[in-house]
Amino acid sequence: MVVADVIVVVVVVVDLDGDGDVEVDVDVDAARPSTIWTATFTSPSPSRFTSTPTTTTTTTGTMTTEPSRAVDLQRVLEWTAVIGDETHYAWLAACYARGVLGVELRDADVIAAAERAGLRMHRFKRSAELPRVRAMLGTLRGLGVETLLDVGSGRGVFLWPMLDGLPDVRVTSIDVLAERAQQIAAVAKGGVERLSVARMDAGRLGFGEATFDVVTVLEVLEHVAEPERVAREVVRVARRAVLATVPSHEDDNPEHVRLFTAERLRALFEEAGARRVVVDGVRGHLTAVAMCDE
């Protein structure tokens, strides 16, 4: 009797901060004939998943590990999500799909086509109820912003709720990573005309002084080697204010290279030229509003 060679893959994903911001990368050995996989997803906000209202969803199955099908396992292990208005910024997901696929279909159809094509649509999950995002939106509404620069937009945790919640604001998004900038540019291409995108280093902004009403630098400063340089640049190009958020406690993210106290964050923007800086705290994060000369 011959027993087929199998790989067993078990993945447990825990979304600790509740924003659903989870990515899973799995290497599949194409030399093996089959894979048995089990994926467990855990989140304090189970409404984002297709499961019943419990904190854990487990999925198990078997698939052939042909190289062309490895992406199927990757997609299943990310998380099983329904792209709808309740859980996602569906209109932005549809714009992204149109921008990538180059087709004009109604929202539900183009999203379905994108999922069949293997595009990662989970990036458009709703995040406006996260306390730090809600605080940012409230501040922006109070400032009456018309033009905004979002520095280090990344996966769009802050950018998507800005575009959704501030429909009259013209937004420029930049990111140093080409892949992130391309993904956001696809959203603009797919129908968001008030969104412009560029790949750019936050420490070398290619804009003139006082170009934007407000500049946002949200969960970026903890990543950069020279936060002083970034602070000087964002204050320089802001006409009215800079909004910043950073984690307020240590974590295990290897990309976080520094931790700010409220005093250090305030001093960072004062030394960069802001005329007044207000620092506050919101569930595991510090927020700063640095007012600039007009």
Backbone bond lengths (Angstrom), bond angles and torsions (degrees), N, CA, C in turn:
res aa  C-N    CA-C-N  psi(-1)  N-CA   C-N-CA  omega(-1)  CA-C   N-CA-C  phi
1 M - - - 1.473 - - 1.530 109.50 -
2 V 1.334 117.40 131.70 1.457 122.46 -178.98 1.530 108.65 -106.68
3 V 1.304 116.64 126.09 1.461 121.87 178.65 1.525 108.57 -99.94
4 A 1.322 116.68 125.74 1.466 120.90 -179.41 1.523 110.59 -64.29
5 D 1.315 115.55 143.60 1.456 121.82 178.21 1.517 109.04 -76.62
6 V 1.307 118.06 125.67 1.471 121.44 -179.16 1.515 110.57 -128.74
7 I 1.324 114.03 154.81 1.457 121.43 172.70 1.528 106.74 -109.35
8 V 1.302 117.62 140.95 1.457 121.16 173.84 1.516 107.67 -110.68
9 V 1.328 116.46 123.87 1.457 121.81 -179.57 1.516 108.21 -116.71
10 V 1.328 117.67 123.04 1.456 122.12 176.99 1.517 107.69 -122.97
11 V 1.327 116.60 123.55 1.462 121.23 -177.64 1.517 108.50 -125.75
12 V 1.316 117.03 128.51 1.463 122.24 173.85 1.514 107.65 -117.31
13 V 1.327 116.86 122.07 1.461 122.54 -178.17 1.517 108.23 -115.24
14 V 1.322 117.79 123.01 1.458 122.24 179.46 1.520 109.20 -116.05
15 D 1.315 116.04 121.69 1.473 122.14 -179.70 1.524 107.48 -97.15
16 L 1.329 117.57 90.23 1.451 121.43 -169.70 1.517 113.80 -71.06
17 D 1.344 117.89 -35.06 1.454 118.59 -175.41 1.511 113.54 -94.95
18 G 1.325 117.39 0.03 1.450 120.53 172.27 1.501 116.28 80.46
19 D 1.347 117.55 8.63 1.466 117.38 -178.69 1.517 111.77 -94.52
20 G 1.346 117.34 2.48 1.454 120.87 178.45 1.503 113.54 67.82
21 D 1.331 117.08 14.45 1.456 121.01 -173.30 1.520 109.96 -83.76
22 V 1.327 116.11 79.58 1.460 122.30 -172.52 1.513 109.88 -125.85
23 E 1.311 117.01 132.70 1.449 121.77 172.38 1.519 108.34 -129.58
24 V 1.316 117.01 139.37 1.456 122.12 179.92 1.510 108.89 -125.08
25 D 1.305 116.56 130.94 1.453 121.78 176.09 1.525 108.64 -116.25
26 V 1.316 116.57 127.88 1.453 121.79 -176.92 1.513 109.80 -127.50
27 D 1.309 116.97 130.53 1.454 121.85 175.13 1.522 108.89 -94.26
28 V 1.313 116.24 123.69 1.457 121.47 179.39 1.519 109.00 -107.84
29 D 1.323 116.79 127.66 1.460 122.06 -179.25 1.526 108.83 -81.19
30 A 1.331 115.84 106.50 1.462 120.36 -175.72 1.524 112.37 -68.29
31 A 1.339 117.53 -13.48 1.463 119.85 179.86 1.520 111.73 -78.76
32 R 1.314 116.01 -14.70 1.468 119.75 -179.25 1.521 110.28 -90.43
33 P 1.321 117.84 146.62 1.461 119.31 -174.38 1.519 115.01 -76.50
34 S 1.314 119.13 -26.34 1.460 119.08 -177.49 1.514 110.78 -156.16
35 T 1.303 115.26 159.60 1.456 121.31 178.91 1.525 108.63 -131.50
36 I 1.319 115.87 134.97 1.466 121.13 170.84 1.521 105.23 -105.55
37 W 1.327 117.23 123.19 1.455 118.93 -176.28 1.517 110.98 -124.46
38 T 1.319 115.88 148.37 1.449 122.99 174.69 1.518 107.65 -133.74
39 A 1.309 117.75 127.05 1.459 121.28 179.69 1.520 109.33 -122.07
40 T 1.317 116.85 130.53 1.453 122.27 177.08 1.518 108.99 -119.44
41 F 1.332 116.85 128.00 1.457 122.40 -178.47 1.527 108.27 -116.55
42 T 1.318 117.26 129.78 1.451 121.17 -179.48 1.517 109.48 -126.83
43 S 1.332 116.88 133.19 1.459 120.07 -179.71 1.519 109.40 -151.96
44 P 1.339 117.89 142.96 1.465 120.23 174.55 1.517 112.72 -72.63
45 S 1.327 117.50 -5.62 1.460 121.87 179.50 1.517 109.30 -123.42
46 P 1.354 118.68 72.28 1.455 121.29 -172.09 1.505 115.11 -64.67
47 S 1.330 118.86 -12.76 1.458 119.80 179.23 1.515 112.12 -63.35
48 R 1.346 116.86 -16.82 1.457 119.82 179.86 1.526 111.67 -76.80
49 F 1.324 117.46 -10.58 1.448 120.94 -176.73 1.525 110.24 -108.13
50 T 1.328 115.56 166.32 1.448 119.40 -179.02 1.525 111.87 -84.42
51 S 1.331 118.00 -0.51 1.455 121.17 -178.93 1.524 110.47 -76.05
52 T 1.337 115.54 170.26 1.452 120.37 172.34 1.523 108.07 -70.64
53 P 1.348 119.52 167.42 1.463 121.25 -173.20 1.526 113.96 -67.45
54 T 1.312 116.13 72.95 1.453 122.21 170.51 1.512 106.89 -129.17
55 T 1.327 117.52 172.13 1.453 119.40 -174.01 1.518 112.98 -89.52
56 T 1.319 118.31 -5.58 1.458 119.24 -175.38 1.518 111.40 -136.54
57 T 1.327 115.87 138.20 1.459 122.50 173.83 1.523 107.99 -124.09
58 T 1.326 117.74 129.83 1.457 121.28 179.19 1.512 109.37 -120.67
59 T 1.331 116.22 133.37 1.461 122.54 -179.77 1.517 109.27 -127.15
60 T 1.322 116.94 133.51 1.463 120.80 179.97 1.510 109.55 -132.70
61 G 1.334 117.37 145.14 1.454 120.15 178.61 1.509 111.17 -171.13
62 T 1.311 116.23 179.28 1.459 122.15 179.65 1.513 108.96 -130.97
63 M 1.331 116.66 142.97 1.453 119.55 179.29 1.525 109.55 -148.91
64 T 1.318 115.99 157.62 1.458 121.74 175.00 1.518 109.06 -79.41
65 T 1.335 116.86 136.79 1.454 119.72 -176.16 1.521 112.27 -93.82
66 E 1.313 116.15 50.20 1.455 119.27 170.80 1.523 107.97 -70.02
67 P 1.340 118.71 142.33 1.466 119.83 -178.23 1.517 113.61 -53.64
68 S 1.324 116.85 -36.69 1.460 119.92 -177.27 1.515 112.36 -70.53
69 R 1.349 117.06 -15.74 1.458 119.74 -178.02 1.519 112.70 -106.95
70 A 1.328 117.51 1.51 1.455 119.97 -179.40 1.521 111.51 -59.04
71 V 1.350 117.31 -33.39 1.458 120.62 -179.62 1.524 111.37 -63.16
72 D 1.346 118.48 -27.82 1.457 120.29 179.01 1.524 110.99 -61.70
73 L 1.329 116.85 -43.48 1.452 120.70 177.80 1.519 110.28 -64.22
74 Q 1.327 116.66 -41.99 1.456 121.03 178.47 1.524 110.76 -57.38
75 R 1.324 116.67 -45.68 1.461 120.06 -177.11 1.515 111.29 -66.04
76 V 1.328 118.08 -40.85 1.460 120.68 -179.58 1.521 110.38 -64.52
77 L 1.335 116.91 -39.08 1.447 120.47 -175.59 1.521 113.05 -76.95
78 E 1.329 119.09 -14.69 1.460 119.46 176.63 1.529 109.31 -63.73
79 W 1.310 117.15 -64.31 1.458 125.32 170.67 1.523 107.40 170.60
80 T 1.312 116.11 153.70 1.455 120.85 -178.18 1.520 108.46 -94.02
81 A 1.303 117.36 107.09 1.454 121.53 -174.62 1.513 111.12 -124.03
82 V 1.310 116.17 149.96 1.452 122.25 173.09 1.518 107.12 -104.26
83 I 1.331 117.10 122.14 1.454 120.68 -177.78 1.520 108.24 -84.36
84 G 1.318 115.82 95.67 1.458 121.75 179.29 1.515 109.68 -138.96
85 D 1.327 116.94 168.86 1.457 121.30 -174.87 1.526 113.38 -62.87
86 E 1.321 118.11 -29.06 1.459 119.70 -178.24 1.519 111.81 -69.24
87 T 1.298 117.97 -37.90 1.460 121.57 -173.37 1.519 114.10 -107.56
88 H 1.327 117.63 -18.56 1.461 121.32 -175.23 1.535 110.78 -136.38
89 Y 1.324 115.15 161.37 1.459 121.32 169.08 1.527 105.97 -82.26
90 A 1.329 114.55 79.47 1.460 120.30 -170.36 1.525 112.14 -62.37
91 W 1.327 117.19 -35.33 1.475 118.97 -178.74 1.529 110.69 -67.38
92 L 1.335 116.96 -34.53 1.459 119.97 176.38 1.526 111.29 -73.12
93 A 1.333 116.06 -36.61 1.467 119.63 175.23 1.519 110.56 -60.96
94 A 1.336 115.93 -39.87 1.461 120.01 179.01 1.531 110.97 -66.56
95 C 1.330 117.07 -39.71 1.467 119.96 177.11 1.524 110.63 -62.68
96 Y 1.317 116.75 -42.87 1.464 120.73 177.87 1.521 110.43 -60.15
97 A 1.322 116.66 -44.61 1.463 120.76 -179.61 1.526 110.77 -62.58
98 R 1.330 116.88 -43.15 1.473 119.67 178.07 1.526 111.03 -63.44
99 G 1.336 115.87 -40.85 1.446 119.70 -178.59 1.520 113.02 -64.71
100 V 1.327 116.41 -36.47 1.461 120.62 -179.35 1.526 111.51 -80.64
101 L 1.332 116.10 -45.67 1.467 120.58 -173.57 1.529 112.66 -84.16
102 G 1.325 117.30 -23.22 1.460 119.81 -179.87 1.510 113.65 69.75
103 V 1.343 116.40 34.21 1.462 120.54 179.31 1.520 109.45 -124.53
104 E 1.320 116.57 151.61 1.453 122.59 177.77 1.518 108.93 -108.46
105 L 1.325 116.51 99.31 1.453 122.98 177.91 1.528 108.15 -132.79
106 R 1.326 116.17 162.44 1.461 118.20 175.70 1.523 108.87 -65.18
107 D 1.347 116.35 161.36 1.458 121.17 -169.96 1.527 113.39 -52.33
108 A 1.346 117.36 -52.06 1.465 120.10 -175.76 1.522 111.58 -61.66
109 D 1.332 116.76 -38.65 1.464 120.20 -177.72 1.522 112.14 -71.33
110 V 1.332 116.87 -39.89 1.467 118.41 -178.21 1.526 110.58 -73.71
111 I 1.338 117.62 -31.41 1.464 120.11 175.16 1.524 110.12 -66.37
112 A 1.322 116.73 -42.87 1.461 120.41 177.31 1.523 111.30 -61.45
113 A 1.339 116.45 -40.77 1.460 120.31 178.12 1.531 110.89 -64.53
114 A 1.322 116.42 -38.29 1.468 120.42 178.94 1.521 111.21 -65.44
115 E 1.320 116.60 -40.91 1.467 119.72 178.82 1.518 111.12 -65.54
116 R 1.343 116.23 -38.83 1.474 118.92 177.17 1.528 110.89 -65.27
117 A 1.329 115.99 -30.66 1.465 120.35 179.96 1.529 112.46 -80.47
118 G 1.341 116.86 -4.13 1.455 120.25 177.72 1.517 115.34 88.26
119 L 1.341 118.37 12.76 1.464 120.58 178.04 1.525 109.97 -72.49
120 R 1.307 115.52 143.79 1.462 120.85 -179.24 1.524 110.01 -85.01
121 M 1.300 116.67 99.79 1.451 121.19 -175.54 1.529 112.84 -91.28
122 H 1.333 117.17 -9.02 1.459 119.56 -179.05 1.519 112.08 -64.39
123 R 1.336 118.16 -17.14 1.460 121.40 -178.25 1.531 111.64 -62.87
124 F 1.349 118.20 -14.94 1.454 121.71 -176.88 1.535 112.73 -99.34
125 K 1.311 117.33 19.84 1.462 120.19 176.99 1.521 110.36 -63.47
126 R 1.311 116.47 147.64 1.462 121.25 -176.40 1.530 110.54 -69.14
127 S 1.326 115.12 138.13 1.464 120.61 -179.43 1.524 112.58 -134.20
128 A 1.330 117.71 5.61 1.468 120.91 -174.42 1.523 112.97 -65.27
129 E 1.340 117.98 -19.87 1.460 120.42 -179.31 1.518 112.78 -89.16
130 L 1.321 118.81 -4.59 1.457 119.82 172.07 1.526 108.17 -63.29
131 P 1.327 118.75 133.35 1.473 119.90 -174.39 1.517 114.12 -53.51
132 R 1.338 118.38 -41.83 1.462 119.65 -177.85 1.532 111.67 -70.49
133 V 1.339 116.61 -30.87 1.464 119.94 177.32 1.527 109.59 -73.14
134 R 1.326 116.25 -42.69 1.464 120.64 179.19 1.538 110.86 -61.07
135 A 1.330 116.35 -40.88 1.465 120.08 178.66 1.524 110.87 -64.35
136 M 1.327 116.49 -41.23 1.461 120.75 179.40 1.523 111.21 -62.77
137 L 1.319 117.27 -44.91 1.466 120.78 -179.55 1.529 111.18 -63.27
138 G 1.325 116.28 -41.15 1.459 119.85 179.09 1.519 112.02 -62.07
139 T 1.325 116.68 -41.59 1.466 120.76 178.47 1.524 110.92 -64.78
140 L 1.319 117.22 -43.78 1.461 120.76 -179.58 1.525 111.00 -63.07
141 R 1.316 116.96 -40.65 1.468 119.74 178.37 1.526 110.22 -63.86
142 G 1.322 116.90 -39.18 1.457 120.78 179.46 1.512 113.23 -66.75
143 L 1.326 117.28 -28.80 1.458 121.45 -179.50 1.529 113.11 -81.79
144 G 1.331 116.92 -14.13 1.462 119.93 179.90 1.521 112.99 62.74
145 V 1.320 115.66 51.73 1.467 122.19 -172.97 1.530 111.48 -74.16
146 E 1.340 116.47 141.49 1.461 121.86 171.88 1.526 111.55 -111.94
147 T 1.342 116.57 -36.73 1.470 120.56 178.44 1.522 108.82 -127.67
148 L 1.330 116.20 140.62 1.465 120.99 -173.87 1.524 110.17 -143.57
149 L 1.322 116.36 139.12 1.460 122.82 172.04 1.520 108.01 -111.26
150 D 1.334 116.63 122.01 1.463 121.36 176.60 1.521 107.88 -103.27
151 V 1.320 116.82 113.80 1.461 123.12 -176.14 1.525 109.65 -93.29
152 G 1.326 116.33 125.39 1.462 120.37 179.00 1.516 112.67 71.12
153 S 1.327 116.77 54.24 1.473 121.18 -174.07 1.519 113.60 -65.20
154 G 1.331 117.61 -27.11 1.461 120.79 175.36 1.512 114.00 57.40
155 R 1.340 116.33 -129.16 1.467 121.29 -179.13 1.526 113.17 -81.65
156 G 1.327 117.56 -4.70 1.461 119.84 175.32 1.512 115.46 94.71
157 V 1.336 117.94 15.63 1.468 120.57 -179.26 1.525 111.29 -55.06
158 F 1.336 117.13 -37.69 1.467 121.55 176.22 1.523 111.95 -97.45
159 L 1.320 117.24 -33.66 1.469 120.32 -174.76 1.518 112.25 -64.57
160 W 1.326 118.03 -46.08 1.474 119.83 -177.55 1.533 111.56 -60.94
161 P 1.349 120.24 -47.44 1.475 117.55 177.38 1.520 113.61 -64.99
162 M 1.341 118.03 -28.23 1.470 119.51 173.83 1.520 110.51 -61.90
163 L 1.331 115.73 -51.29 1.467 120.26 -178.32 1.524 111.14 -63.23
164 D 1.321 116.69 -36.28 1.462 121.22 -177.79 1.520 112.01 -76.41
165 G 1.325 116.22 -40.54 1.462 120.30 -173.05 1.512 115.08 -92.90
166 L 1.345 117.31 -13.06 1.464 121.52 -179.40 1.526 108.80 -126.03
167 P 1.320 117.64 71.78 1.471 121.39 -169.45 1.522 115.24 -67.34
168 D 1.339 118.23 -14.31 1.468 120.11 -178.17 1.526 113.12 -101.78
169 V 1.328 116.62 1.21 1.464 120.44 -176.51 1.523 110.48 -91.74
170 R 1.333 116.66 132.71 1.459 122.09 173.84 1.534 107.94 -85.77
171 V 1.311 115.86 122.03 1.468 121.38 -172.03 1.523 110.31 -114.40
172 T 1.322 115.40 132.60 1.460 121.82 169.82 1.520 107.55 -110.63
173 S 1.306 116.30 126.67 1.468 122.08 -177.93 1.519 109.48 -113.19
174 I 1.344 116.06 134.31 1.461 119.13 174.50 1.526 109.82 -130.14
175 D 1.320 114.93 150.63 1.466 121.21 173.44 1.526 107.76 -150.66
176 V 1.314 116.13 146.44 1.461 120.12 -178.75 1.518 112.07 -76.64
177 L 1.339 116.84 -21.15 1.461 121.26 -178.96 1.529 110.28 -88.36
178 A 1.321 116.28 126.98 1.465 120.70 -177.64 1.521 111.72 -60.41
179 E 1.324 117.55 -40.79 1.470 120.62 -177.83 1.519 111.15 -62.15
180 R 1.335 117.42 -43.96 1.461 120.60 179.44 1.530 110.91 -64.45
181 A 1.322 116.58 -44.60 1.458 120.02 179.86 1.526 110.92 -61.79
182 Q 1.321 117.31 -40.21 1.468 121.04 179.22 1.522 111.38 -64.72
183 Q 1.330 117.33 -39.81 1.461 120.40 179.62 1.522 111.19 -64.15
184 I 1.324 116.60 -42.68 1.464 120.24 179.30 1.524 110.31 -69.61
185 A 1.332 116.76 -36.97 1.467 120.16 177.76 1.525 111.02 -62.26
186 A 1.324 117.69 -32.07 1.467 120.80 177.36 1.522 110.73 -64.43
187 V 1.334 117.18 -35.58 1.471 120.85 176.94 1.525 109.86 -64.06
188 A 1.332 116.37 -45.57 1.467 120.00 178.00 1.519 111.04 -61.18
189 K 1.304 116.47 -45.56 1.470 121.87 -179.53 1.525 111.13 -62.48
190 G 1.322 116.51 -33.23 1.464 120.81 -176.67 1.512 115.06 -79.63
191 G 1.357 117.42 0.73 1.454 117.30 173.99 1.519 117.38 141.59
192 V 1.346 118.61 0.26 1.468 119.77 179.18 1.523 107.98 -99.98
193 E 1.315 116.23 87.70 1.461 121.81 -172.18 1.524 113.04 -69.62
194 R 1.334 118.13 -24.40 1.467 120.55 -178.77 1.528 112.13 -86.24
195 L 1.321 117.40 6.37 1.459 123.05 177.17 1.523 109.79 -107.29
196 S 1.322 117.22 125.09 1.460 121.70 172.38 1.523 108.52 -120.65
197 V 1.327 116.16 152.61 1.463 121.15 -169.31 1.518 110.19 -137.95
198 A 1.336 116.15 144.31 1.457 120.97 174.54 1.519 109.02 -149.36
199 R 1.322 115.24 149.53 1.464 120.08 169.21 1.521 107.58 -86.99
200 M 1.336 116.53 123.93 1.462 118.84 -172.16 1.524 110.00 -158.54
201 D 1.317 116.31 147.24 1.454 123.96 175.16 1.530 108.52 -81.75
202 A 1.327 116.90 129.60 1.461 120.85 -178.72 1.519 112.35 -63.52
203 G 1.304 117.78 -21.74 1.449 120.80 179.17 1.512 113.86 -89.09
204 R 1.325 117.00 -2.00 1.470 122.43 179.71 1.526 108.63 -141.69
205 L 1.307 116.97 69.85 1.459 121.84 -176.06 1.523 110.90 -74.95
206 G 1.303 116.46 129.41 1.459 121.63 -177.96 1.509 113.01 -89.37
207 F 1.328 117.06 47.21 1.465 121.90 -179.99 1.527 108.63 -130.94
208 G 1.328 115.49 154.87 1.453 120.30 177.83 1.516 112.13 -76.47
209 E 1.324 116.03 172.67 1.458 121.05 179.77 1.524 110.89 -64.94
210 A 1.334 115.13 141.48 1.471 122.78 175.95 1.531 112.12 53.61
211 T 1.326 115.98 43.58 1.472 120.46 -179.00 1.523 111.84 -78.13
212 F 1.328 117.98 -35.24 1.461 122.26 -173.13 1.529 110.69 -118.26
213 D 1.331 116.22 145.48 1.467 120.03 174.50 1.523 110.22 -55.51
214 V 1.333 115.85 -50.21 1.468 121.73 -176.73 1.514 108.95 -136.95
215 V 1.338 115.51 144.11 1.463 122.14 171.69 1.524 107.74 -116.88
216 T 1.318 117.32 132.29 1.462 121.52 175.75 1.520 108.90 -109.31
217 V 1.315 115.64 134.51 1.464 122.53 176.96 1.533 105.87 -132.84
218 L 1.321 114.23 84.50 1.462 122.62 -164.86 1.524 111.02 -106.09
219 E 1.330 114.95 114.57 1.468 122.23 -177.66 1.528 110.91 55.85
220 V 1.303 114.19 48.25 1.468 122.74 -179.86 1.527 111.09 -120.26
221 L 1.320 117.26 -43.43 1.466 121.55 -171.22 1.519 113.24 -60.25
222 E 1.322 117.18 -30.07 1.470 119.73 179.28 1.518 112.45 -71.88
223 H 1.335 116.82 -10.60 1.461 121.98 -178.74 1.525 113.42 -95.21
224 V 1.322 118.40 -19.82 1.459 120.15 -166.43 1.526 112.31 -97.73
225 A 1.326 115.00 150.49 1.459 120.81 -178.43 1.522 112.12 -74.63
226 E 1.353 116.50 -30.33 1.461 121.13 -177.27 1.529 110.39 -126.52
227 P 1.333 118.24 76.58 1.472 119.60 -179.12 1.522 113.07 -62.95
228 E 1.343 117.71 -28.28 1.472 120.41 178.55 1.520 110.64 -62.24
229 R 1.313 116.06 -41.23 1.463 120.61 179.48 1.523 111.47 -65.49
230 V 1.319 116.16 -42.56 1.465 120.87 178.43 1.522 110.11 -63.71
231 A 1.334 116.89 -43.86 1.467 120.55 -179.76 1.528 110.96 -60.73
232 R 1.323 117.21 -42.67 1.472 119.69 178.54 1.524 111.30 -61.72
233 E 1.331 116.30 -40.52 1.460 120.32 -177.95 1.529 112.13 -68.23
234 V 1.335 117.61 -44.71 1.470 118.83 -177.34 1.529 110.81 -69.61
235 V 1.335 117.64 -34.51 1.467 119.93 176.01 1.533 109.94 -67.48
236 R 1.311 116.35 -36.87 1.466 120.73 -179.67 1.523 112.54 -62.14
237 V 1.329 117.90 -42.40 1.466 120.44 -174.15 1.529 112.69 -90.73
238 A 1.346 117.10 -4.78 1.468 120.59 179.61 1.521 110.62 -89.53
239 R 1.322 116.65 133.07 1.467 121.29 178.34 1.527 110.96 -84.29
240 R 1.351 116.43 -38.24 1.463 119.18 -174.30 1.525 113.68 -117.53
241 A 1.356 116.72 -46.94 1.467 117.48 -174.03 1.521 111.50 -158.86
242 V 1.328 114.03 159.14 1.467 122.83 170.42 1.522 107.42 -119.63
243 L 1.339 116.39 132.99 1.463 122.00 174.47 1.520 108.30 -110.34
244 A 1.336 115.93 130.92 1.464 120.52 -179.62 1.517 110.22 -134.19
245 T 1.338 115.96 147.96 1.459 121.71 169.95 1.519 108.25 -134.04
246 V 1.347 115.24 146.00 1.459 122.21 176.14 1.527 108.26 -145.31
247 P 1.337 118.42 155.23 1.468 119.71 173.35 1.528 110.53 -62.33
248 S 1.333 115.80 147.99 1.464 120.12 -179.28 1.521 113.10 -102.53
249 H 1.330 116.87 -0.16 1.466 120.07 -179.95 1.518 109.55 -145.28
250 E 1.295 116.65 161.34 1.453 121.17 179.59 1.530 110.24 -67.53
251 D 1.338 115.49 148.96 1.451 120.61 175.52 1.524 108.24 -142.37
252 D 1.332 116.11 -176.38 1.468 119.46 -176.27 1.523 112.72 -100.95
253 N 1.346 116.99 18.34 1.456 120.42 177.66 1.530 109.02 -76.02
254 P 1.328 117.92 114.65 1.473 119.50 -176.98 1.521 113.31 -67.27
255 E 1.338 117.94 -14.99 1.456 120.95 179.33 1.526 112.69 -84.02
256 H 1.336 117.04 -9.83 1.464 120.74 176.99 1.529 108.43 -86.78
257 V 1.316 116.01 109.23 1.469 120.25 -172.37 1.529 112.54 -100.16
258 R 1.347 117.61 -2.91 1.459 119.27 178.63 1.527 109.71 -156.83
259 L 1.335 115.08 158.53 1.461 121.91 178.29 1.527 108.13 -124.20
260 F 1.327 116.41 131.50 1.453 121.90 -179.01 1.526 111.08 -101.17
261 T 1.319 115.98 140.74 1.451 121.29 165.12 1.522 107.50 -93.06
262 A 1.329 116.64 168.50 1.466 119.70 177.95 1.530 110.51 -61.21
263 E 1.328 116.72 -39.98 1.460 120.68 -179.69 1.526 111.25 -65.10
264 R 1.330 116.94 -42.37 1.467 119.99 -178.97 1.522 111.00 -68.07
265 L 1.326 117.08 -38.63 1.459 120.38 179.54 1.528 110.56 -65.77
266 R 1.322 116.27 -42.16 1.467 119.80 177.72 1.526 110.59 -62.44
267 A 1.332 116.53 -46.11 1.464 120.71 -178.68 1.525 111.49 -63.77
268 L 1.338 116.45 -34.74 1.463 120.88 -179.29 1.524 111.23 -57.06
269 F 1.330 116.31 -45.53 1.472 119.53 -177.39 1.523 112.35 -82.77
270 E 1.315 117.52 -30.36 1.470 118.84 174.77 1.525 110.28 -63.78
271 E 1.334 116.35 -43.56 1.465 120.59 179.32 1.531 111.58 -68.47
272 A 1.342 116.70 -22.95 1.469 120.71 178.84 1.520 112.20 -81.46
273 G 1.346 117.24 -9.17 1.456 119.95 176.52 1.514 116.26 116.08
274 A 1.330 118.26 -0.06 1.468 120.04 177.50 1.524 109.30 -66.17
275 R 1.335 117.06 142.32 1.472 119.41 -176.66 1.522 112.45 -84.98
276 R 1.356 116.66 -21.56 1.468 120.01 176.74 1.517 108.69 -156.60
277 V 1.339 117.32 136.89 1.463 121.70 -177.05 1.523 109.28 -130.32
278 V 1.320 116.26 127.40 1.465 122.31 176.60 1.520 108.29 -114.37
279 V 1.328 116.69 122.90 1.463 122.25 179.95 1.519 109.06 -112.57
280 D 1.314 115.84 136.21 1.462 121.78 179.64 1.522 108.25 -137.04
281 G 1.332 116.29 173.21 1.453 120.90 178.70 1.505 111.27 -122.54
282 V 1.351 116.05 145.19 1.457 121.13 177.03 1.521 109.33 -149.42
283 R 1.295 117.67 109.00 1.462 127.63 176.06 1.534 114.09 32.07
284 G 1.311 115.79 78.77 1.445 120.69 174.55 1.515 115.50 82.07
285 H 1.331 117.42 5.53 1.459 121.27 -178.46 1.525 110.56 -139.35
286 L 1.324 114.99 156.27 1.450 122.44 169.64 1.520 108.42 -105.63
287 T 1.321 116.24 142.12 1.459 121.05 175.32 1.522 108.29 -119.72
288 A 1.319 116.62 143.04 1.455 121.46 178.38 1.520 109.30 -131.08
289 V 1.331 115.92 135.28 1.455 123.02 171.06 1.517 106.69 -115.74
290 A 1.330 116.13 109.57 1.464 121.56 -178.74 1.513 108.79 -104.30
291 M 1.321 117.28 112.03 1.454 121.60 -178.72 1.526 109.43 -82.43
292 C 1.337 116.02 135.98 1.461 121.93 -175.48 1.529 109.43 -116.44
293 D 1.318 117.49 158.77 1.464 121.35 176.25 1.522 109.03 -69.16
294 E 1.313 115.75 141.20 1.463 119.82 178.13 1.512 111.24 -80.64
